[in-house]
């Protein structure tokens, strides 16, 4: 995974920098196959996922959509959508938000306001930039935005792990609670509109190098 910038101290972000990055991000015209996000004071440009990443993401999207439909839920699964918090923007692998989302679309129409997001799931990408972005930088960013539930499906942590993070503390950019299990162990979402949905090996695939 390639990014424009490496991780930097959080204090580099500020009102002037945030606005500068926001305007630069809106003006970007990227070639097909690339996406840009604003994460902790940087515009990060990365390629869309490789086959193994897309396979997990697509299976997750299918199964979670079926589950929400079976519950007659007012929430749906989105992917390839901009989630906006202030002058930050992310493009998670899966976002659970209200189906009737008109009131949450940003004024400029570029994405959804983070305050409507009930759940974000990231399928961790390989390489130092990819893993650090999802495990560290986005974890802080989502907690800071008050995203109530963040799940990481991480094939590059040992033989593969699933982490369920709840209880965001925006003032400290941390999650109070983490449940981390190995691939092959079923994980049930504990709260929110997707409560009861189970992430199984059918979604993640088997443990790596097992």
C-alpha contacts under 8 A as a table, 3 or more apart, distances in Angstrom:
res1	aa1	res2	aa2	distance
1	X	46	X	6.08
1	X	47	X	6.71
1	X	125	X	6.86
1	X	126	X	6.45
1	X	127	X	5.78
1	X	128	X	7.65
1	X	129	X	5.98
1	X	130	X	5.36
2	X	45	X	6.98
2	X	46	X	5.26
2	X	47	X	7.09
2	X	129	X	6.62
2	X	130	X	7.69
3	X	6	X	7.11
3	X	44	X	5.04
3	X	45	X	4.94
3	X	46	X	5.38
3	X	129	X	6.76
4	X	43	X	6.79
4	X	44	X	5.22
4	X	45	X	5.65
4	X	46	X	7.96
5	X	42	X	6.50
5	X	43	X	7.25
5	X	44	X	6.32
6	X	129	X	7.39
7	X	137	X	7.79
8	X	12	X	7.27
8	X	40	X	7.86
8	X	41	X	7.81
9	X	12	X	6.02
10	X	13	X	6.23
10	X	40	X	6.17
10	X	41	X	7.21
11	X	14	X	7.40
12	X	41	X	6.20
13	X	17	X	6.01
13	X	18	X	6.39
13	X	40	X	6.65
13	X	41	X	4.81
14	X	17	X	5.30
14	X	18	X	5.77
15	X	18	X	5.12
15	X	19	X	6.25
16	X	19	X	5.33
16	X	20	X	6.20
17	X	20	X	4.99
17	X	21	X	6.05
17	X	41	X	7.31
18	X	21	X	5.26
18	X	22	X	6.03
18	X	41	X	6.92
18	X	87	X	5.71
18	X	88	X	7.51
19	X	22	X	4.97
19	X	23	X	6.17
19	X	87	X	6.57
20	X	23	X	5.36
20	X	24	X	6.19
21	X	24	X	5.01
21	X	25	X	5.92
21	X	38	X	7.43
21	X	41	X	7.72
21	X	42	X	7.31
21	X	43	X	6.84
21	X	87	X	7.90
22	X	25	X	5.09
22	X	26	X	6.23
22	X	38	X	7.74
22	X	87	X	5.75
22	X	88	X	7.30
23	X	26	X	5.20
23	X	27	X	6.31
24	X	27	X	5.17
24	X	28	X	6.37
25	X	28	X	5.31
25	X	36	X	7.38
25	X	37	X	7.81
25	X	38	X	7.66
25	X	43	X	7.07
30	X	34	X	6.21
30	X	35	X	7.01
31	X	34	X	6.07
33	X	47	X	5.61
33	X	48	X	5.48
34	X	45	X	6.65
34	X	46	X	5.59
34	X	47	X	4.33
34	X	48	X	5.76
35	X	45	X	5.59
35	X	46	X	5.60
35	X	47	X	6.24
35	X	48	X	6.78
36	X	43	X	6.46
36	X	44	X	5.48
36	X	45	X	4.35
36	X	46	X	6.52
37	X	43	X	5.59
37	X	44	X	5.28
37	X	45	X	6.60
37	X	88	X	7.70
37	X	89	X	5.48
37	X	90	X	5.05
37	X	91	X	6.63
38	X	41	X	6.74
38	X	42	X	5.54
38	X	43	X	4.50
38	X	44	X	6.16
38	X	87	X	7.92
38	X	88	X	5.13
38	X	89	X	5.08
38	X	90	X	6.44
39	X	42	X	5.53
39	X	43	X	6.49
39	X	44	X	6.93
39	X	88	X	6.43
39	X	89	X	7.08
39	X	90	X	7.21
39	X	137	X	6.93
39	X	138	X	6.95
39	X	141	X	7.11
40	X	88	X	7.79
40	X	137	X	6.87
40	X	141	X	6.97
49	X	52	X	7.78
49	X	53	X	5.34
49	X	54	X	5.75
49	X	125	X	7.19
50	X	53	X	5.38
50	X	54	X	6.22
51	X	54	X	5.12
51	X	55	X	6.01
52	X	55	X	5.14
52	X	56	X	6.51
53	X	56	X	5.49
53	X	57	X	6.21
53	X	123	X	6.61
53	X	124	X	7.77
53	X	125	X	6.93
54	X	57	X	4.95
54	X	58	X	5.79
55	X	58	X	5.31
55	X	59	X	6.15
56	X	59	X	5.26
56	X	60	X	6.05
56	X	123	X	7.38
56	X	203	X	5.78
56	X	204	X	5.74
56	X	205	X	7.56
57	X	60	X	5.12
57	X	61	X	6.16
57	X	93	X	6.48
57	X	94	X	7.53
57	X	123	X	6.59
58	X	61	X	5.04
58	X	62	X	6.22
59	X	62	X	5.15
59	X	63	X	6.16
59	X	203	X	5.64
60	X	63	X	5.32
60	X	64	X	5.92
60	X	199	X	7.97
60	X	203	X	5.73
61	X	64	X	5.34
61	X	65	X	5.93
61	X	77	X	6.65
61	X	94	X	6.95
62	X	65	X	5.26
62	X	66	X	6.27
63	X	66	X	5.15
63	X	67	X	6.25
64	X	67	X	4.99
64	X	68	X	6.21
64	X	77	X	7.14
64	X	194	X	7.76
64	X	197	X	7.13
65	X	68	X	5.25
65	X	69	X	6.09
65	X	76	X	6.63
65	X	77	X	6.06
66	X	69	X	5.13
66	X	70	X	6.12
67	X	70	X	5.08
67	X	71	X	6.42
67	X	194	X	7.73
67	X	197	X	6.73
68	X	71	X	5.10
68	X	72	X	6.33
68	X	73	X	5.30
68	X	75	X	7.00
68	X	76	X	6.83
68	X	193	X	7.73
68	X	194	X	6.63
69	X	72	X	5.01
69	X	73	X	6.08
70	X	73	X	7.61
73	X	76	X	7.55
73	X	193	X	7.05
74	X	98	X	5.86
74	X	99	X	5.78
74	X	100	X	7.50
75	X	96	X	6.39
75	X	97	X	5.34
75	X	98	X	4.19
75	X	99	X	4.97
75	X	100	X	7.97
75	X	193	X	6.77
76	X	96	X	5.59
76	X	97	X	5.83
76	X	98	X	6.13
76	X	99	X	5.36
77	X	94	X	6.36
77	X	95	X	5.55
77	X	96	X	4.67
77	X	97	X	6.75
78	X	81	X	6.58
78	X	94	X	5.68
78	X	95	X	4.98
78	X	96	X	6.28
78	X	97	X	7.49
79	X	91	X	7.58
79	X	92	X	6.70
79	X	93	X	5.50
79	X	94	X	4.91
79	X	95	X	6.20
80	X	91	X	5.96
80	X	92	X	7.01
80	X	93	X	6.87
80	X	94	X	7.93
81	X	91	X	5.63
81	X	92	X	7.37
81	X	111	X	6.46
81	X	112	X	7.71
82	X	89	X	6.22
82	X	90	X	5.68
82	X	91	X	5.01
82	X	92	X	7.85
82	X	110	X	6.79
82	X	111	X	4.55
82	X	112	X	6.30
83	X	89	X	5.50
83	X	90	X	5.20
83	X	91	X	6.22
83	X	92	X	7.77
83	X	111	X	5.63
83	X	112	X	5.02
83	X	113	X	5.99
83	X	114	X	5.63
84	X	87	X	6.98
84	X	88	X	5.76
84	X	89	X	4.50
84	X	90	X	6.65
84	X	106	X	7.72
84	X	111	X	6.23
84	X	112	X	5.88
84	X	113	X	4.98
84	X	114	X	5.50
85	X	88	X	5.14
85	X	89	X	6.30
85	X	113	X	6.13
85	X	114	X	5.40
85	X	115	X	7.86
85	X	145	X	6.55
92	X	95	X	6.50
92	X	120	X	6.66
92	X	121	X	6.67
92	X	122	X	5.90
93	X	120	X	7.68
93	X	121	X	6.03
93	X	122	X	5.12
93	X	123	X	6.45
94	X	120	X	5.76
94	X	121	X	5.06
94	X	122	X	6.66
95	X	117	X	6.84
95	X	118	X	7.68
95	X	119	X	5.82
95	X	120	X	4.75
95	X	121	X	6.58
96	X	117	X	6.04
96	X	118	X	5.62
96	X	119	X	5.06
96	X	120	X	6.53
97	X	101	X	7.49
97	X	116	X	6.00
97	X	117	X	4.82
97	X	118	X	5.78
97	X	119	X	7.35
98	X	101	X	5.42
98	X	116	X	7.04
98	X	117	X	7.72
100	X	103	X	7.99
101	X	104	X	5.32
101	X	105	X	6.58
101	X	112	X	7.87
102	X	105	X	5.49
104	X	112	X	5.62
104	X	113	X	5.43
104	X	115	X	7.90
104	X	116	X	6.52
105	X	109	X	5.89
105	X	110	X	7.52
105	X	111	X	5.77
105	X	112	X	4.62
105	X	113	X	6.14
106	X	109	X	5.06
106	X	110	X	6.23
106	X	111	X	5.76
106	X	112	X	5.79
106	X	113	X	5.96
107	X	110	X	7.83
112	X	116	X	7.51
113	X	116	X	6.19
113	X	117	X	7.66
114	X	117	X	5.36
114	X	145	X	6.92
114	X	147	X	7.25
115	X	145	X	7.70
115	X	146	X	7.57
115	X	147	X	7.47
117	X	120	X	7.39
117	X	147	X	6.50
117	X	148	X	7.98
118	X	147	X	6.57
118	X	148	X	6.06
118	X	149	X	6.60
118	X	192	X	6.50
118	X	193	X	7.26
119	X	147	X	6.75
119	X	148	X	6.54
119	X	149	X	4.89
119	X	150	X	5.96
119	X	151	X	7.83
119	X	192	X	7.72
120	X	147	X	7.49
120	X	149	X	6.48
120	X	150	X	5.03
120	X	151	X	6.38
121	X	150	X	5.85
121	X	151	X	4.68
121	X	152	X	5.84
121	X	153	X	7.51
122	X	134	X	6.85
122	X	150	X	7.94
122	X	151	X	6.41
122	X	152	X	5.06
122	X	153	X	6.30
123	X	152	X	6.00
123	X	153	X	4.81
123	X	154	X	6.17
124	X	130	X	6.64
124	X	131	X	5.94
124	X	134	X	6.06
124	X	135	X	7.77
124	X	152	X	6.69
124	X	153	X	6.06
124	X	154	X	4.98
124	X	155	X	6.97
124	X	156	X	7.55
125	X	130	X	4.79
125	X	131	X	5.91
125	X	134	X	7.90
125	X	154	X	7.86
126	X	129	X	7.88
126	X	130	X	5.53
126	X	131	X	6.14
126	X	156	X	6.77
127	X	130	X	5.36
127	X	131	X	6.17
128	X	131	X	5.39
128	X	132	X	5.94
129	X	132	X	5.34
129	X	133	X	5.98
130	X	133	X	5.29
130	X	134	X	6.46
131	X	134	X	5.45
131	X	135	X	5.77
131	X	136	X	7.87
131	X	156	X	7.91
132	X	135	X	5.21
132	X	136	X	5.23
132	X	137	X	6.51
133	X	136	X	5.66
133	X	137	X	4.85
133	X	138	X	5.70
134	X	137	X	6.26
134	X	138	X	5.10
134	X	139	X	6.42
134	X	152	X	7.57
135	X	138	X	6.61
135	X	139	X	5.87
135	X	152	X	7.60
136	X	139	X	5.17
136	X	140	X	6.30
137	X	140	X	5.35
137	X	141	X	6.18
138	X	141	X	4.74
138	X	142	X	5.84
139	X	142	X	5.40
139	X	143	X	6.22
139	X	150	X	7.66
139	X	173	X	7.97
139	X	174	X	7.45
140	X	143	X	5.20
140	X	144	X	6.03
140	X	173	X	4.82
140	X	174	X	5.87
141	X	144	X	5.04
141	X	145	X	6.23
141	X	173	X	6.69
142	X	145	X	5.02
142	X	146	X	6.26
142	X	147	X	5.37
142	X	150	X	7.48
142	X	173	X	7.69
143	X	146	X	5.02
143	X	147	X	5.84
143	X	148	X	7.72
143	X	168	X	4.82
143	X	169	X	6.03
143	X	170	X	5.39
143	X	173	X	4.88
143	X	174	X	5.36
143	X	175	X	6.02
144	X	147	X	7.76
144	X	168	X	7.35
144	X	169	X	6.73
144	X	170	X	3.82
144	X	171	X	6.54
144	X	172	X	7.09
144	X	173	X	4.41
144	X	174	X	7.19
145	X	170	X	6.10
146	X	168	X	5.55
146	X	169	X	6.84
146	X	170	X	5.55
147	X	150	X	6.97
147	X	168	X	6.72
148	X	166	X	5.88
148	X	167	X	6.23
148	X	168	X	5.98
149	X	164	X	7.22
149	X	165	X	5.74
149	X	166	X	4.91
149	X	167	X	7.44
149	X	168	X	7.81
150	X	164	X	6.10
150	X	165	X	5.09
150	X	166	X	6.70
151	X	162	X	7.09
151	X	163	X	5.52
151	X	164	X	4.63
151	X	165	X	6.10
152	X	162	X	5.64
152	X	163	X	5.14
152	X	164	X	6.79
153	X	160	X	7.75
153	X	161	X	6.26
153	X	162	X	4.71
153	X	163	X	6.74
153	X	204	X	7.29
154	X	157	X	5.81
154	X	160	X	5.54
154	X	161	X	5.25
154	X	162	X	6.08
155	X	158	X	7.53
155	X	159	X	6.63
155	X	160	X	4.05
155	X	161	X	6.35
155	X	207	X	7.87
155	X	208	X	6.97
156	X	159	X	6.93
156	X	160	X	5.76
156	X	161	X	7.94
157	X	160	X	5.02
157	X	161	X	5.97
158	X	161	X	7.35
158	X	208	X	7.87
159	X	182	X	7.20
159	X	183	X	6.93
159	X	207	X	5.12
159	X	208	X	4.58
159	X	209	X	6.42
159	X	210	X	6.97
160	X	182	X	5.83
160	X	183	X	5.12
160	X	207	X	5.73
160	X	208	X	6.19
161	X	180	X	6.61
161	X	181	X	5.45
161	X	182	X	4.29
161	X	183	X	5.13
162	X	180	X	5.61
162	X	181	X	5.45
162	X	182	X	6.34
162	X	183	X	6.73
162	X	187	X	7.64
163	X	178	X	6.59
163	X	179	X	5.55
163	X	180	X	4.17
163	X	181	X	6.51
164	X	178	X	5.59
164	X	179	X	5.08
164	X	180	X	6.34
164	X	189	X	7.74
165	X	175	X	6.11
165	X	176	X	7.64
165	X	177	X	5.63
165	X	178	X	4.58
165	X	179	X	6.61
166	X	175	X	5.81
166	X	176	X	6.41
166	X	177	X	5.20
166	X	178	X	6.59
167	X	175	X	5.28
167	X	176	X	4.97
167	X	177	X	5.97
168	X	173	X	7.32
168	X	174	X	5.92
168	X	175	X	4.28
168	X	176	X	6.14
169	X	172	X	5.61
169	X	173	X	5.78
169	X	174	X	5.43
169	X	175	X	5.90
169	X	176	X	7.01
170	X	173	X	4.86
170	X	174	X	6.88
175	X	178	X	7.26
181	X	185	X	6.47
181	X	187	X	7.72
182	X	185	X	5.87
182	X	207	X	7.75
183	X	186	X	7.89
183	X	201	X	6.83
183	X	204	X	7.16
183	X	205	X	7.86
183	X	206	X	6.55
183	X	207	X	5.14
184	X	200	X	6.93
184	X	201	X	5.47
184	X	206	X	6.32
184	X	207	X	6.37
185	X	200	X	7.03
185	X	201	X	7.59
186	X	198	X	6.39
186	X	199	X	5.78
186	X	200	X	4.91
186	X	201	X	7.30
187	X	198	X	5.38
187	X	199	X	5.19
187	X	200	X	6.80
188	X	195	X	7.40
188	X	196	X	5.63
188	X	197	X	5.50
188	X	198	X	4.18
188	X	199	X	6.30
189	X	194	X	6.51
189	X	195	X	4.96
189	X	196	X	5.45
189	X	197	X	5.49
189	X	198	X	6.31
189	X	199	X	7.93
190	X	195	X	5.22
190	X	196	X	6.49
191	X	194	X	6.85
191	X	195	X	4.54
191	X	196	X	7.68
192	X	195	X	5.27
194	X	197	X	5.73
199	X	202	X	7.92
199	X	203	X	6.45
199	X	204	X	7.63
200	X	203	X	5.56
200	X	204	X	6.57
201	X	204	X	4.95
201	X	205	X	4.88
201	X	206	X	5.78
202	X	205	X	5.67
206	X	210	X	7.87
207	X	210	X	5.60
